[in-house]
């Protein structure tokens, strides 16, 4: 694709005002928004920070003109933008009021997060223009969710034929420092290989806090370095010259809207204040500070508007006074606003009936009751279905749910023609097409981040991560996704089901493919975790997850995928297993074993090796876990062993043991025993592997020990 590198874009200042008006720029509105933005910064810096009312303050001076022009060009109701902490001017263009802005930075009720998140970490459902996707506190984490929204635009227009999405685009705003992050490069691969309607909006102020751009990218210009990148149109120039900047932005947005593919717009802007209010910029040379002050876009907009007779000097002064008065009045109202009620601090970690999100998943469009109706399946499995392996049960459930819900998409590395490295998606692509079942690049950050954007755009993403260890590069996106509902006070959510094969294989282990690690994910906020021990439960839990309204990890143990231990009759296409309901797979009266996943079968083998009456409880879901079932069983048997494959230290068994100690201590006739994998990686050699994981023999020995106490 042809490139467009503007070598000396300032020459475009010689254009006539008519050419600027062709782009439809309302310069009075631009000026007013800039002045309001400056007044907000000034009020915070001079009054609210010294007064202790604002604890995190980030000025946008110097970046404001470019952001405002972009925001005014993104008014399609299906547009979306992913931002960073210096993006408040853009949010003002999408309808954020000065009072909302100040309530947010002061952490007051009525702010965009109800005091839960930093005040410049914005989110905003569409108010007629772009949706402002929930901002992350992680640098570079904005890019892949925006790429997912862009792919959702493509899917909704070309597959679902929803004309209201035609012409929409996704944009990601970021500083030059963010171009060094995994998220940037992951999104770059996604949008260029897919030729998606995506805009990289890079605001290059030359520094990442105090680190110059030359440490972020060779030669300090991401535009020059990407000049040969395929399927990417590059535009570069000034972000402070009114006509030049407007022309560059309008051209970039128009190209993306026209379907030409992604554009990278690289604009040079000054950072006229420190990284945050505590940053004195002492690391910058004096001459650079002077050049930056001379490049301030606000005086340039003033001079331009007066020269073009858009307004007079007196009218500009009046406009300044109006903006100052508006912000001053907003500050007084924000200062008088109530603090958020601590009673609600723990709300919105997960979906709560009666409190649906406004953006994300299917619920905002089809309604809360319609989603609830899909969860009213049968809780009794059919016993007459064909007996099948766990992996076949997963595949059949995916096929059935794909056929039922045309918003569901399955993707990941090798899930397309190959059918997945474990065979869970065999023949799915040929049945449902490449738009719904597709391969991705080898980037877990990209897989999960893309899923987040798709989910916010109303799709149901079902990404596969090939092995649990491989999910590690995606943890920024995983964490952001889980906390999204809470961080936005219930406004946004990204329901999805992430399928991950976990644990050791039936014949071998190794440190890279055999990780279970559910305790790490149980510690993360906002994620549900299903961990079936057999094919029937896999069907019921997967169907419940796919029709649910929260992000969910679905763990498929490798040792059960195609072995007799996990094999069960297919329970039926309506079968569902509610989360948080354990299964008593063996009743007993002497001792309780609490376990999940593959170790359920080892516990059953161990029970058959002893004379004790052993009750084996399969949790089935780790988040939420069935506390009442565990306590009920322990109060019956008065003894308990917790068995899991995850590592010993800080394993989830410790949480269960602590709960029993707290709530059923007086019922215990013996100390709680724990069996878990030793605190070392899973070895490759089968004999070494069996020496570190719980075995039927070691579980049986623990039973005997506990019974002798």
N, C-alpha and C positions, 0 to 999 in steps of 0.2 A: 504494500500500500504506500502511496506517496506520503512524504513527510512535509511538514510546513514549519521550518525553523525560522523564526523572525529574528534576523541578526541585529537590526537596529529599530525596534518597534516604536521608539519615541518619535521617529519621523512621522508616524501616523497622526501626531498632534497637528500636523498641517492640514488634516482633513477638515472639511467644512462642517459646521454644526448640523447641516442637513443630513450628512452621512451618519452622525451619531443618533439623530432622531429617528433614522430609519430602523434602528434597533429597538425603538420603542422605549427608550430610557426616560423615566420621569425624574429629572434631575432635582426637582424640589423635594421629592420623596427621598431620593438618595441623600441629599444634604440633611434633611430632617433626621433620618435614621442615624447618620454619622454623628450628628450633634447630640442626639439622645444617647448614643453609645458612649461618646466622650464624657457626657455629663454623668452617666452611670459610673464610669471608671473614676472620674474625679471625686464624686460623692463618696465612693467606697474608700479611695485612698486618703482623702483629706478629712473625712468625718467618721465613717463607719469602722474602718480598721483601727484608727487611733482610739476610738471609743470602745473597742472590744466587741463590736457587734458582728464583724466579719473576720473570720480566722483564716480563710484561704481566698486570696484575691489575685486574679490574673488579668492584666490589662490587654486590650485588643488594639491599642493605638498603633497605627501604621498598617495593620492588617484589615482595617475596617472597610475601606472603600471596596476592595476586591470581593470581600465576603458579601457585602450588601448588593453589589451588582450581580453576583452569582445568585443570591437569594431571590432577587427580583426576577431573574430569568428562570427560576425553578418554581413555577406556580401551577404545574400540572397536579391534579389531586392524587395521582398515583406515583408522583416523584418521591424519592427518599434520599436523605443525606445522612451519612455517618460522620460525626464531627470529632473534635478534640477540645481540650479545655480552653482554647483561645477563640472559640467560635461563636461567642454570644452575638456579635453583629448579625451573623447569618440567621440566628434564631429569632432575632427581632423582626427580620423580614417575613418570617413565617407566622407572626402574630403574637409572639411573647411580649407581654406588656412590661413597662418599666417596673411596675409594682411587683409583678411575678418575678422579675429578674432579681430584685432586691430582697424579696421574701426568700428566694432561693439561696442567695449568698449569705443571708442572715440565719438560714435554717429555720425559718418560721413556717407556720401553717399557711397553706396557699401557695407555697413554692412548688417547683416542678417535681420534687421528690418528697415533699412533706418533711423536710429536715433530715432525710436519711442519707443523702449523698452530698458531696461537695457542690456548692451552688453553681459552679460553672460546668458541671457535668450534666448536660441537658438531655431532656427527652421531650417530645411534643407530638401528639397525634395530629394528623392533618387538620388544619383550620381553613381548608380550601386550597392550600398549596401543598408543599412537600411535607412528608412525615419526617420528623427529626428522630432518627433511631437512637436508642439509649446510648449515651456516650460512655466509653470505658475509661477507667483511670490508667489503663495500660497503653503505653505508646505503641502505635501501629496496629492496635486491635480493632480499629474502625474499618479496615479495608475489606477483609473477607466477608463480614456480614453484609456490607454494601454490595459485594459481588453476588451474594446469594439473592438479594433483592433484585438485582439486575437479571439474574437467571429466572427468577419468578416472573418478571415482566415478560420475558420471552415465552415462558411456559403458558402464562395466562392468555397471551395474545395469540400464539400459534397453535397451542393444543386445546385450551379451553375455549378459545374464540371469544374472549371477553373484550369487546371493543373499547370499553372504558379504560383499558390499560394501554391502548395504542399511543405511541409517542412518549410514554413515560421513560424516565431515566433514573439511574442511581448515581450519586456522587459521594466521594469520600474526600474530606478535607484533612490535610495534614501538613505539618511543618517539614522542613528539609531533613531534620533528624530522623523522622519516622520512615524515611526511604531506606534506612538501613535495617529495618526490622523484618522478621519472618513474615508478618502479616502482609506487608507491602508486596513482597516478592510472590507470596502465595496468591494474592489477589491478581497480580500482574499476569501470572500464568493462567489463572481461571478465565479472566475476561478476554485475554488475547486468543487463547485456544478456542474459546466459545464465541468470539466476536460479539460480546455482550454490550448493551447500552449503558456504558459506564464511563464516568469522568473522574480521573485523578486530579484533584485540585490542590496543587502543591504550593504552599506559601513559604517561600524561601527567604528567611531573614538572616541567613548566614551563620546561625548559632543554634545548638541544642543546649539550652541553659548557657554554659560557658564554653562548650566545645565547638570549635569552628567547623564549618561544613566539610572541610577537606578530610576530616576524620570520619565522616559519614559516607562519603562517596568520592572516588578518585576524581580529582580535578574540580570538586565542589559543585558539579552540575549534573543532576540526575537526567536532565533533558538531553544533554550532549551524550551521556553514557548510553542512553536508550535509543539513540538515533537509528540504529539498525534493527531494533526489535520488531518482529513481524506483527502485522495486524494492529499496530498502535500508531495513531496519528499524534504527533507532538507539536505543541504550540508553546512558545516561550517568550517572555517579555516582561514589561513593567507592570506592577500591580498598584502603582501610585499615580499614573497619569490618566486623568478622567476619560478622555476619548480613546486612548490606546487600550487601557484596561477594559473598557466597555466593549470595544471591538473584538479583542481577544476572547473575552468570556462569551460574548454572543456567538462568535464563530464556533467555539468549542462546543457549546451547548447545542447549537443547531446541527452540528455534525453528528453528535451522539443521537439526537432525536430523529435524525433522518435515517438511522439504521446503518450508518457507515462503520460502526464499531466503536471500540473504546478510544478515548482521547486522554492524553496526559497534558494538562495545562500547568506550566511551570511559571510562576509569577514571582518576581523579586520585590520584596517588601521590607521596610525597616521595622525593627522591633524597638519602639520608642520608649519602652520602659524595660525594667528587668524581667526575668522569667516569671517571677512573682513579686509581690510587694516587698519582700525582704531582700531582693536581689539588687545590689547597687550598680551592677555592670562595671565594677572596677577593673575587670579583665579586658575591657575594650579600650583600644587606643583613643586618645582624645580626638584625633582627626576623624576617626570613624564615627564617633558619636556626633560630631558636627555634621558630617555628610548625611547621617541618618535623619537628623533634625531638619536638614534642608530638603529631605525627600518626603517629608510629612504630606500625606495626600489631602488632608483637610484644607490647608491654605490653597492648594492647587485646585480643589473643587470650587472654593470660594472665588478665586480669581477667574476661573473658567466661566462660571455662571454669570459673573458680573460682565466679563468681556463679551459674552454672547447675549447679553441683555435678557437673560433668563430671570434675573432679579437685580435689584440695585444694592449698593453697599448698605443702605439703611434697612432694606428688607432682610438682608443677611443678618444684620445685628438683631433685628426683631425675631428672626427665626432662631437665633442662638438663645435669646431671652425666653422664648416659648419652650424650647427644649429644656433649658435649665429649670424653668418653673414647673414643667411637667415632672421632671425627675425629682425635684425637691418635694413636691406634693406626694409623689409615689413613695419617697423615703419616709415621710411622716406617717403615711398609712402603714407602711411595712413595719416601722418601729412600733406602731400601736397594735400590730397583729399578734395574735396569740402564738405561743409555742405549741408545737405538736403535742398531743396527749400521749404520755408514755404508755397508757393502757393499750395503745394500738401498735407499739413498737414491734411486736412479734408477728403481727398480721402479715399476710401476703407472701410468706415464704413459699407456700404451696397454694394451689388453687383452692378456694373455699367457696362452697355453694352459696349463691347469692351475691358473689363478688367477682363477676367475670372481668377479664382484662378487656380493654378497648381495642388493643392492637395485638395481633399475633394468634396463630392457630386458626381453627375453623370457627370457634365459638363466637367471635364478634360478628360474623356474617350469617351463620345459620341459627344462632341463638343458644342460650344455655340449656333450655329444655330439650332441644334437638340433640345436643351432644349427650345429655343425660340418658336420652332414650336409647342411644347406641350401646350404652353400658348395661342395659337390662337383658343380658343374655342368660343362658342356663348355667347354673353352678353345679349341675350334676353331669358327669361325663357319660357318654354312651359307651357301653362295653362291647358293642357289636361291631365297632369300626375295625378296619384293617390294622394289624399290629405294625408299628413303624418305629424307625430310629428317631432320635431327637432331632437330628438335622433335617430329616424328611418332614417331620412335624412342623419345624420352623418354615421350611420352604412352602408347604401347603398353606400354612396360615398367611404367609406373605402373599401368595397368589390370590387367596380368597379376599384379603383386604385390599389389594391393588384393584381387583375387579369391582369391589364395592365402592371404593372411594377414589375418584379420579384426581384428587389433589395429592395423593400419596406418591412419593418418588423414592426409589431405592438406588443407592449409589455407593461408590467406594472404589478402592483399588481392586481390579480384576473381577468385579461383580458382573460385568457385561457378558461378552461372548464366552468367556471362560466359565462363568457361573459361580465365581467365588473360589478362593483357594480351599475352602472346606465343602464346596458344592451346595451351599444353601440357596444360590440364586440361579441354578441351572435352568436354562430355557426361558427365563423370565424376560430377557430382552427381546427375544423373538416373538413372545406373546404380547408384550405391552409396548414395545418400541423403545428406541434409544432416548427419547425425551423423558421417559419415566424410569428406565433402568439403565444406568450408564456408568462408565468407568471415569475415574478422576486421576489427576496427577498424584504423584507420590508425596503428598503433603497433608499430614493429619490436621495441622492448623487450618489449611484450606478446606478440608472436608468438614470439620466441625463449624468453622466460621461461616462457610457457605450455607450450612444447615441452619444456622441462627438467622441469617437474612431471609432464607426461604420461609422459615417458620413465621417470622414477623410479617411476611407478605401473605400469610394465610394458607401456605401449603403444609403438607405433613411429610417432612423429610425423615427418611430411615437410612442413615448412613451406616456403613460397616467399617469398623476398624479391625484389621486382620488379626491382631493379637493385642492383649492388654498392654504390654510394654510399649507398643507403638503409639499409644495414645499420649505419651508423655509430651510431645511437642505441641499438643493442642490444649494444654492446661489453662492458658489465658482465656481461650474461648469457652472452655468448659466451665470455668469459674464465673465468667461474666454471664453466661447463659443461665446458670443456676440462680444467681442473685438478681437477675433482671426484674422479676416480678416484685421482689422486695424493694429494690433500689428505686423503682418507679412508682412505688406505693400502689401497686396493683394495676397500673395503666398498661404496661407492656408485658408480654410473655412470649416464650419461644418453645412451645411443646414440640418434642421430637422423640424418636426412639433410636438410641445408638446401640447397635448390636456389636458385641465384642466376644469372640471366642477367648476363653481364659483357661488357666490351669495347665497341668502337665498332660502329656499325651498318654494313650493307653500302653505304649511300649517304651516311651522315653520322655525325659525332661530336657531342660537346658535353661540357662539364665535369661534368654531373650524371648522365648515363645511360651513359657510355662508360668508366667506371673498370674496370680489371682488378684491380689491387691485391692479387694473390695473395701477395706477399712479406709483407704485414702479417699475413695469416692464417697463413702458414708460420711466422712468428715466434711465434705463439701456441702455447701448450703443449696437447697432448692432442687436437688436431683433425687428421683426415686430409683431404686435398684431392685431388679428382679433377678433371681438366681435359681432357676428350676433344676430339679434333680432327675426329671424324667420327661418323656415326650408329651404326656398329657398335660402336665403342668406348664410345659413350654408353650403349648397351644393356648391355654387359658390366660397365662400371664402376658404373652405377646399380644394377643387380641385386646386385652384390657389396656395395655400400654399404648397400642396404636390408636385406640379410640379415646384415650385420656386427654388431659389438658395440662400436663406437666412434662418437662424434660425427663427422660427415663433412660437408664442404662439397662440393657438386657444382656446378661452374661450367659454364654453358652459354653459349658465345660467341655474341653476337647476330649477328655476321657470318656464322655458320655455321648458324643455325637453319633457314633455308629456302633455302640457296644450293647450287649444284652441288658446291662444294668439299667440303661435309660429307656429301653424299648417299652412301649405301651400301646394299647389300642387307641386309634384316633378317636378323640372324645366328641367330635362333631363340630360343625361350622358355627354353632351358636355358643359353644362352651367358653366360659370366661372364669378366671380366678381373680377375686378381688385382692388388691394389695393389702398387706398387713394381716393376713389370715394364715396362720401356720397350719400344717397338716400333721396329725398324729399318724405316722406310718406304721407304728407298732405300739400297742398299749402295754403298759406294765405298772407295777405297784412298788417296786423296790428302789428304782433309780431312774432319773431322767437324763437322756442325752439330747442336747440342743445342737443342731447342726444344719447344714445347707449344702447344696451342690453335690459334688461327687462324694464327699465324706458321709453323706447320708447312707450310702450303700456299704461303706466300710463300717459304719456304726451298726448297721443291721447284721453284717457278718460277725462283728464282735459280740453282739447280743446273743447270737446262736452258739458262741463258744463258752458261755458262762451259764451258771445255774441261776443267776439272779433274774428277777422279772424286770426287764428293761423297757422303759417307754422311750421311743425314739420320736423326736419332734423335728420335723423339717420346716424351717422358717419360711422357705420359698421366696420371701422378699426380705431384703436387709434394711431397706428404707421404704416404707415404714416396717418395723419388725413387731411381731405380735407379743407384746409384753404380757398381756393378760393370759394368753395360752401358756407361756413359759411359767409364769407365777402360779397358775392353776395346777400345772403338772408338778412343779416343785413342791407345792403345798400338799400334794397327794403322795409323792414318793419320798420327800424329805432329803433327797440327795440329788446332786446334779453334776454332770460333766458337760462342758462346752467343747465341741470339736470343730475345727475349721482348718482349711488349707493355707490361708494367708499366714504371714509371719506372726510369731508369738508376740513380740513387743508391740504394744498399741494395736493389736489385732482386735477385730470387732467382738471377739469373745470376752475381752476385758469389759466392754460396755455391758454385755449381758450379765456377767458375773457381778459387776458393781450394782446393777439394778436389783438382782436377786438379794444381794447383801443388804441393800437399803430397804427393800420392800417385803422380803420374806426371810429375814435372818433368823427369826425365832422358830421358823419351821424346819430349819436345817439340822440334820443329825450328823453331818460330816462337812468338812470344808469343801467348797466348790473346786472341782478339778478343771484344768484347762489342758487341751491337747491342740497343738498347732505346729506348723512348719517351723523348724529352727530358724534363727535369725541369720540365715545365709541364703544366697540364691539357690534355685533348684538346679541340681547337677545334671549333666548330660548322661552320665553312666546310670543305667537303670538301678543297679544295686545301691549306688550312692544316693540316688533319688529316694529310694524307699527308706534309706537310713535317716532322712531328715523330715519326711512328711508323716502325718499320723497314719498308721496302718491298723488293720483289724486287730493284729496282735497287741499293739501298744494300747489301743482303746480297750481291749478285753482286760489287759493288765490294770488299767486305770479303774475299770469297773470293780475288779476284785479288791484293789487297794481301798477304794471308797467304801465298799461293803464291809470291810474289816474294821473300819474306823470306830 
